[in-house]
Amino acid sequence: MLGHLNKHWRSWLIAILIVIVAPAVVWFSDAFQQCMDKCYYESANYEPEKGIRQIFSTLGWAKTCTGQCLKEDGGAITAFFTLVVGFFTAALWLSTRALWQVTTDTLEHSERTAIRELRAYVSVDEILMEQFRGPDMVATTVHQIIPGPVRAHRISALLKNGGQTPTRKAIVNANHELRDAELPSDFDFPDGKLTESAAIGPGGIFGTPSFFISNSDAEEIVSKKKRLYVWGWIDYDDVFENTPRHRTEFCFDISPDEVPDKGNIYLRFPTHGRFNGIDGDCVRQPRPYEEPGRQKS
């Protein structure tokens, strides 16, 4: 019962107001009051009825006078209630319009929430650094294969789609620079030579265009004589209609750390302060999609 009243309180309010206002309009009209006075004085010329019979007499007068009032002031009463109906119709329209707006806002909020939960989110999963060695050698005395010497290192970033839907029309670019010092604050992060198209499914991995550094460069990085920076970006659409294009930017510094008591070198890839962000936090806006294939940026 309470739930029904909470849901339809406006309708009940209108009905109650009509029940209260309608008799009040008739009761306080001049025609009704004059009729009631006439009935009373006419009854006073005779013996007025007393007790409960007087109540019934008054009700009878009220019924008669109501009819008389409606006959004489029917036009005015009709006009008044027309205004009342118009007022409540306008109020109902405003209430319905507000309810429609709330419903529309709720649906739009639900749709935006679903898109945020389901859309593709691409970020760097790992910086991959692979060794390329020369030909293996065989130790003839013990018949053991000795791995060839390291001659170069290939470096790329592995991008992962952490969302629940695939990317569409994605383009990827990566670049690097070997420096004697840190990147300056006004560094503009130029694009690399190659821009590749990509399609990354939910939970999928995509490797950026890779580059090589020589073994001697790697030794200088390990000895901290030089610093290697890797940066790049991916621009992509999600699968939903009428949504903006997305962008992820990344920049890493390859930093060597020596493992205590073992003399080994551990390479870390901490993020650089600038050029790390998603969508609105990026340095640049997403660029339009290009035709599939490897293209120069």
C-alpha positions as a Markdown table, in Angstrom:
| # | Residue | x | y | z |
|---|---|---|---|---|
| 1 | Met | 0.0 | 0.0 | 0.0 |
| 2 | Leu | 2.7 | 2.4 | 1.0 |
| 3 | Gly | 4.6 | 1.6 | -2.2 |
| 4 | His | 1.6 | 2.3 | -4.3 |
| 5 | Leu | 1.1 | 5.7 | -2.6 |
| 6 | Asn | 4.8 | 6.6 | -3.0 |
| 7 | Lys | 4.6 | 5.7 | -6.7 |
| 8 | His | 1.3 | 7.5 | -7.4 |
| 9 | Trp | 1.3 | 10.3 | -4.9 |
| 10 | Arg | 0.8 | 13.0 | -7.5 |
| 11 | Ser | -2.4 | 11.4 | -8.7 |
| 12 | Trp | -3.7 | 11.0 | -5.2 |
| 13 | Leu | -2.9 | 14.7 | -4.4 |
| 14 | Ile | -4.8 | 15.9 | -7.5 |
| 15 | Ala | -7.8 | 13.8 | -6.6 |
| 16 | Ile | -7.8 | 15.0 | -2.9 |
| 17 | Leu | -7.5 | 18.6 | -4.0 |
| 18 | Ile | -10.4 | 18.3 | -6.4 |
| 19 | Val | -12.6 | 16.7 | -3.7 |
| 20 | Ile | -11.8 | 19.6 | -1.4 |
| 21 | Val | -11.9 | 22.4 | -3.9 |
| 22 | Ala | -15.1 | 21.4 | -5.7 |
| 23 | Pro | -17.5 | 21.5 | -2.7 |
| 24 | Ala | -15.7 | 24.7 | -1.4 |
| 25 | Val | -16.4 | 26.5 | -4.7 |
| 26 | Val | -20.0 | 25.6 | -4.6 |
| 27 | Trp | -20.4 | 26.3 | -0.9 |
| 28 | Phe | -18.9 | 29.8 | -1.0 |
| 29 | Ser | -20.7 | 30.8 | -4.1 |
| 30 | Asp | -23.3 | 33.6 | -3.8 |
| 31 | Ala | -26.1 | 31.6 | -5.4 |
| 32 | Phe | -25.6 | 28.7 | -3.0 |
| 33 | Gln | -25.5 | 31.0 | 0.1 |
| 34 | Gln | -28.6 | 32.9 | -1.0 |
| 35 | Cys | -30.4 | 29.6 | -1.6 |
| 36 | Met | -29.5 | 28.2 | 1.8 |
| 37 | Asp | -30.6 | 31.5 | 3.5 |
| 38 | Lys | -33.9 | 31.4 | 1.7 |
| 39 | Cys | -34.5 | 27.7 | 2.7 |
| 40 | Tyr | -33.7 | 28.6 | 6.3 |
| 41 | Tyr | -35.9 | 31.6 | 6.6 |
| 42 | Glu | -38.8 | 29.8 | 4.9 |
| 43 | Ser | -38.5 | 27.0 | 7.4 |
| 44 | Ala | -38.4 | 29.6 | 10.2 |
| 45 | Asn | -41.9 | 30.8 | 9.3 |
| 46 | Tyr | -43.1 | 27.4 | 10.3 |
| 47 | Glu | -41.8 | 25.3 | 13.1 |
| 48 | Pro | -38.1 | 24.6 | 12.6 |
| 49 | Glu | -37.1 | 21.1 | 12.8 |
| 50 | Lys | -34.8 | 20.1 | 15.6 |
| 51 | Gly | -32.3 | 17.4 | 16.4 |
| 52 | Ile | -31.3 | 14.9 | 13.8 |
| 53 | Arg | -34.3 | 15.9 | 11.6 |
| 54 | Gln | -32.7 | 19.3 | 11.2 |
| 55 | Ile | -29.5 | 17.7 | 9.9 |
| 56 | Phe | -31.4 | 15.8 | 7.2 |
| 57 | Ser | -33.3 | 19.0 | 6.4 |
| 58 | Thr | -30.0 | 20.9 | 6.0 |
| 59 | Leu | -28.6 | 18.1 | 3.7 |
| 60 | Gly | -31.8 | 18.4 | 1.7 |
| 61 | Trp | -31.4 | 22.1 | 1.3 |
| 62 | Ala | -27.7 | 21.7 | 0.3 |
| 63 | Lys | -28.7 | 19.2 | -2.4 |
| 64 | Thr | -31.4 | 21.6 | -3.7 |
| 65 | Cys | -29.1 | 24.6 | -3.5 |
| 66 | Thr | -26.2 | 22.8 | -5.2 |
| 67 | Gly | -28.5 | 22.2 | -8.1 |
| 68 | Gln | -29.6 | 25.8 | -8.1 |
| 69 | Cys | -26.0 | 27.0 | -7.9 |
| 70 | Leu | -24.9 | 24.9 | -10.8 |
| 71 | Lys | -27.9 | 26.2 | -12.8 |
| 72 | Glu | -27.2 | 29.8 | -12.1 |
| 73 | Asp | -23.4 | 29.9 | -11.9 |
| 74 | Gly | -22.7 | 26.8 | -14.1 |
| 75 | Gly | -20.7 | 28.8 | -16.7 |
| 76 | Ala | -18.4 | 30.4 | -14.1 |
| 77 | Ile | -17.9 | 27.1 | -12.3 |
| 78 | Thr | -17.1 | 25.4 | -15.6 |
| 79 | Ala | -14.6 | 28.1 | -16.4 |
| 80 | Phe | -13.0 | 27.8 | -13.0 |
| 81 | Phe | -12.6 | 24.0 | -13.2 |
| 82 | Thr | -11.4 | 24.4 | -16.7 |
| 83 | Leu | -8.6 | 26.5 | -15.3 |
| 84 | Val | -8.0 | 24.0 | -12.5 |
| 85 | Val | -7.8 | 21.1 | -15.0 |
| 86 | Gly | -5.5 | 23.2 | -17.2 |
| 87 | Phe | -3.2 | 23.9 | -14.2 |
| 88 | Phe | -3.0 | 20.2 | -13.2 |
| 89 | Thr | -2.5 | 19.2 | -16.8 |
| 90 | Ala | 0.5 | 21.6 | -17.0 |
| 91 | Ala | 1.8 | 20.3 | -13.7 |
| 92 | Leu | 1.4 | 16.7 | -14.9 |
| 93 | Trp | 3.2 | 17.6 | -18.2 |
| 94 | Leu | 6.1 | 19.2 | -16.2 |
| 95 | Ser | 6.2 | 16.2 | -13.9 |
| 96 | Thr | 6.2 | 13.8 | -16.9 |
| 97 | Arg | 8.8 | 15.8 | -18.7 |
| 98 | Ala | 11.1 | 15.8 | -15.6 |
| 99 | Leu | 10.6 | 12.0 | -15.2 |
| 100 | Trp | 11.4 | 11.6 | -18.9 |
| 101 | Gln | 14.6 | 13.6 | -18.4 |
| 102 | Val | 15.6 | 11.6 | -15.4 |
| 103 | Thr | 15.0 | 8.4 | -17.3 |
| 104 | Thr | 17.0 | 9.7 | -20.3 |
| 105 | Asp | 19.9 | 10.8 | -18.0 |
| 106 | Thr | 19.8 | 7.4 | -16.2 |
| 107 | Leu | 20.0 | 5.6 | -19.6 |
| 108 | Glu | 22.8 | 7.8 | -20.8 |
| 109 | His | 24.7 | 7.3 | -17.5 |
| 110 | Ser | 24.2 | 3.5 | -17.8 |
| 111 | Glu | 25.5 | 3.6 | -21.4 |
| 112 | Arg | 28.5 | 5.6 | -20.5 |
| 113 | Thr | 29.3 | 3.3 | -17.5 |
| 114 | Ala | 29.0 | 0.2 | -19.8 |
| 115 | Ile | 31.3 | 1.8 | -22.3 |
| 116 | Arg | 33.9 | 2.7 | -19.6 |
| 117 | Glu | 33.7 | -0.9 | -18.3 |
| 118 | Leu | 33.9 | -2.7 | -21.6 |
| 119 | Arg | 36.0 | -0.5 | -23.9 |
| 120 | Ala | 39.6 | -1.2 | -24.9 |
| 121 | Tyr | 42.3 | 0.1 | -22.6 |
| 122 | Val | 45.8 | -0.2 | -24.0 |
| 123 | Ser | 48.9 | 0.3 | -21.8 |
| 124 | Val | 52.5 | -1.0 | -21.8 |
| 125 | Asp | 52.8 | -4.5 | -20.3 |
| 126 | Glu | 56.5 | -4.9 | -20.6 |
| 127 | Ile | 59.7 | -3.5 | -22.2 |
| 128 | Leu | 61.3 | -6.4 | -24.1 |
| 129 | Met | 65.1 | -6.5 | -24.4 |
| 130 | Glu | 66.4 | -9.5 | -26.4 |
| 131 | Gln | 70.1 | -10.5 | -26.9 |
| 132 | Phe | 71.4 | -11.4 | -30.4 |
| 133 | Arg | 74.5 | -13.5 | -30.3 |
| 134 | Gly | 77.1 | -14.7 | -32.7 |
| 135 | Pro | 77.4 | -18.3 | -33.8 |
| 136 | Asp | 77.7 | -20.9 | -31.0 |
| 137 | Met | 81.0 | -22.6 | -30.5 |
| 138 | Val | 81.8 | -26.1 | -29.5 |
| 139 | Ala | 84.4 | -27.0 | -26.9 |
| 140 | Thr | 86.0 | -30.0 | -28.4 |
| 141 | Thr | 87.6 | -31.2 | -25.2 |
| 142 | Val | 84.3 | -31.6 | -23.3 |
| 143 | His | 82.0 | -31.6 | -26.3 |
| 144 | Gln | 80.1 | -28.7 | -24.8 |
| 145 | Ile | 78.3 | -26.0 | -26.8 |
| 146 | Ile | 79.4 | -22.5 | -25.8 |
| 147 | Pro | 76.9 | -19.7 | -26.6 |
| 148 | Gly | 78.2 | -17.1 | -29.1 |
| 149 | Pro | 79.1 | -13.6 | -27.9 |
| 150 | Val | 76.4 | -11.0 | -27.5 |
| 151 | Arg | 76.6 | -8.6 | -30.5 |
| 152 | Ala | 73.4 | -6.6 | -30.2 |
| 153 | His | 70.2 | -6.1 | -28.3 |
| 154 | Arg | 66.7 | -5.6 | -29.7 |
| 155 | Ile | 64.3 | -3.5 | -27.7 |
| 156 | Ser | 60.6 | -3.0 | -28.1 |
| 157 | Ala | 57.5 | -2.3 | -25.9 |
| 158 | Leu | 54.8 | -4.9 | -25.5 |
| 159 | Leu | 51.4 | -3.2 | -25.5 |
| 160 | Lys | 48.4 | -5.0 | -23.8 |
| 161 | Asn | 44.7 | -4.4 | -24.2 |
| 162 | Gly | 43.4 | -4.6 | -20.6 |
| 163 | Gly | 39.8 | -4.0 | -21.7 |
| 164 | Gln | 37.0 | -6.4 | -22.6 |
| 165 | Thr | 36.6 | -5.4 | -26.3 |
| 166 | Pro | 39.1 | -5.2 | -29.1 |
| 167 | Thr | 40.7 | -2.1 | -30.5 |
| 168 | Arg | 39.9 | -0.7 | -33.9 |
| 169 | Lys | 41.9 | 1.3 | -36.4 |
| 170 | Ala | 45.0 | 1.4 | -34.1 |
| 171 | Ile | 48.3 | 2.9 | -35.2 |
| 172 | Val | 51.5 | 2.4 | -33.2 |
| 173 | Asn | 54.9 | 4.2 | -33.2 |
| 174 | Ala | 58.0 | 3.9 | -31.1 |
| 175 | Asn | 61.4 | 5.7 | -31.0 |
| 176 | His | 64.5 | 5.8 | -28.8 |
| 177 | Glu | 67.6 | 7.9 | -28.1 |
| 178 | Leu | 70.9 | 7.1 | -26.5 |
| 179 | Arg | 72.1 | 10.2 | -24.6 |
| 180 | Asp | 74.9 | 11.3 | -22.3 |
| 181 | Ala | 72.4 | 13.0 | -19.9 |
| 182 | Glu | 68.8 | 13.1 | -19.0 |
| 183 | Leu | 66.1 | 14.3 | -21.4 |
| 184 | Pro | 65.6 | 18.1 | -21.2 |
| 185 | Ser | 62.3 | 19.4 | -19.9 |
| 186 | Asp | 61.4 | 20.7 | -23.4 |
| 187 | Phe | 62.1 | 17.5 | -25.2 |
| 188 | Asp | 59.5 | 17.1 | -28.0 |
| 189 | Phe | 59.5 | 13.2 | -28.3 |
| 190 | Pro | 59.8 | 12.9 | -32.1 |
| 191 | Asp | 58.1 | 10.0 | -33.9 |
| 192 | Gly | 60.2 | 7.0 | -35.0 |
| 193 | Lys | 60.7 | 6.1 | -38.6 |
| 194 | Leu | 57.9 | 3.5 | -38.8 |
| 195 | Thr | 54.2 | 3.7 | -37.9 |
| 196 | Glu | 52.4 | 0.3 | -37.8 |
| 197 | Ser | 48.7 | -0.6 | -37.9 |
| 198 | Ala | 47.5 | -2.9 | -35.1 |
| 199 | Ala | 44.5 | -4.8 | -33.9 |
| 200 | Ile | 44.6 | -5.9 | -30.3 |
| 201 | Gly | 41.9 | -8.2 | -28.9 |
| 202 | Pro | 40.8 | -8.4 | -25.2 |
| 203 | Gly | 43.9 | -9.3 | -23.2 |
| 204 | Gly | 46.0 | -9.4 | -26.4 |
| 205 | Ile | 49.6 | -8.3 | -26.7 |
| 206 | Phe | 51.2 | -6.2 | -29.6 |
| 207 | Gly | 54.9 | -5.5 | -30.0 |
| 208 | Thr | 55.8 | -2.0 | -31.1 |
| 209 | Pro | 58.3 | -1.4 | -33.9 |
| 210 | Ser | 61.7 | -2.5 | -32.5 |
| 211 | Phe | 65.2 | -1.1 | -32.7 |
| 212 | Phe | 68.7 | -2.4 | -32.1 |
| 213 | Ile | 71.6 | -1.2 | -29.9 |
| 214 | Ser | 75.1 | -2.5 | -30.2 |
| 215 | Asn | 76.7 | -4.5 | -27.4 |
| 216 | Ser | 79.1 | -1.6 | -26.9 |
| 217 | Asp | 76.2 | 0.8 | -26.4 |
| 218 | Ala | 74.7 | -1.7 | -23.9 |
| 219 | Glu | 77.9 | -1.8 | -22.0 |
| 220 | Glu | 78.0 | 2.0 | -21.7 |
| 221 | Ile | 74.4 | 1.9 | -20.5 |
| 222 | Val | 75.3 | -0.7 | -17.9 |
| 223 | Ser | 78.3 | 1.4 | -16.7 |
| 224 | Lys | 76.0 | 4.4 | -16.6 |
| 225 | Lys | 78.1 | 6.4 | -19.0 |
| 226 | Lys | 75.0 | 6.8 | -21.3 |
| 227 | Arg | 71.3 | 6.7 | -20.8 |
| 228 | Leu | 68.8 | 5.1 | -23.2 |
| 229 | Tyr | 65.2 | 6.4 | -23.5 |
| 230 | Val | 62.4 | 4.5 | -25.2 |
| 231 | Trp | 59.1 | 6.3 | -26.0 |
| 232 | Gly | 56.1 | 5.8 | -28.2 |
| 233 | Trp | 52.3 | 6.0 | -28.6 |
| 234 | Ile | 49.3 | 4.1 | -29.8 |
| 235 | Asp | 46.1 | 5.8 | -31.1 |
| 236 | Tyr | 43.0 | 3.6 | -31.5 |
| 237 | Asp | 39.2 | 3.5 | -31.6 |
| 238 | Asp | 37.0 | 1.3 | -29.5 |
| 239 | Val | 34.1 | -0.8 | -30.8 |
| 240 | Phe | 31.4 | 1.6 | -29.7 |
| 241 | Glu | 29.7 | 4.2 | -31.9 |
| 242 | Asn | 30.1 | 8.0 | -31.4 |
| 243 | Thr | 33.0 | 7.7 | -29.0 |
| 244 | Pro | 36.2 | 9.7 | -29.2 |
| 245 | Arg | 39.5 | 8.2 | -30.5 |
| 246 | His | 41.9 | 7.1 | -27.7 |
| 247 | Arg | 45.6 | 7.5 | -27.1 |
| 248 | Thr | 48.3 | 6.1 | -24.9 |
| 249 | Glu | 51.8 | 7.6 | -24.6 |
| 250 | Phe | 54.8 | 6.0 | -22.9 |
| 251 | Cys | 58.4 | 6.8 | -22.1 |
| 252 | Phe | 60.9 | 4.7 | -20.2 |
| 253 | Asp | 64.5 | 5.1 | -19.1 |
| 254 | Ile | 66.6 | 1.9 | -19.1 |
| 255 | Ser | 68.3 | 1.9 | -15.7 |
| 256 | Pro | 70.9 | -0.7 | -14.6 |
| 257 | Asp | 71.2 | -1.8 | -11.0 |
| 258 | Glu | 73.8 | -4.1 | -9.6 |
| 259 | Val | 72.4 | -7.0 | -7.6 |
| 260 | Pro | 74.0 | -6.9 | -4.1 |
| 261 | Asp | 76.7 | -9.6 | -3.3 |
| 262 | Lys | 76.3 | -11.2 | -6.7 |
| 263 | Gly | 77.9 | -8.8 | -9.1 |
| 264 | Asn | 75.1 | -9.3 | -11.6 |
| 265 | Ile | 73.4 | -6.4 | -13.4 |
| 266 | Tyr | 69.6 | -6.0 | -13.2 |
| 267 | Leu | 68.0 | -3.7 | -15.8 |
| 268 | Arg | 64.9 | -1.7 | -14.7 |
| 269 | Phe | 62.6 | 0.3 | -17.0 |
| 270 | Pro | 61.3 | 3.2 | -14.8 |
| 271 | Thr | 58.8 | 5.5 | -16.5 |
| 272 | His | 60.0 | 9.0 | -17.4 |
| 273 | Gly | 58.0 | 11.9 | -16.0 |
| 274 | Arg | 56.6 | 13.3 | -19.2 |
| 275 | Phe | 55.0 | 11.5 | -22.1 |
| 276 | Asn | 53.2 | 9.0 | -20.0 |
| 277 | Gly | 49.4 | 9.1 | -20.0 |
| 278 | Ile | 46.1 | 7.9 | -21.3 |
| 279 | Asp | 43.6 | 10.0 | -23.3 |
| 280 | Gly | 43.3 | 13.4 | -21.7 |
| 281 | Asp | 46.6 | 13.1 | -19.8 |
| 282 | Cys | 48.6 | 12.7 | -23.0 |
| 283 | Val | 50.9 | 15.4 | -24.4 |
| 284 | Arg | 49.3 | 15.2 | -27.9 |
| 285 | Gln | 45.9 | 14.5 | -29.3 |
| 286 | Pro | 45.2 | 11.2 | -31.2 |
| 287 | Arg | 45.9 | 11.4 | -34.9 |
| 288 | Pro | 43.4 | 10.1 | -37.5 |
| 289 | Tyr | 43.6 | 6.5 | -38.7 |
| 290 | Glu | 45.8 | 5.7 | -41.7 |
| 291 | Glu | 45.4 | 2.9 | -44.2 |
| 292 | Pro | 46.7 | -0.5 | -42.9 |
| 293 | Gly | 50.3 | -1.4 | -43.5 |
| 294 | Arg | 53.7 | -0.2 | -42.5 |
| 295 | Gln | 54.1 | 3.5 | -43.3 |
| 296 | Lys | 56.6 | 6.1 | -42.6 |
| 297 | Ser | 55.3 | 8.6 | -40.0 |
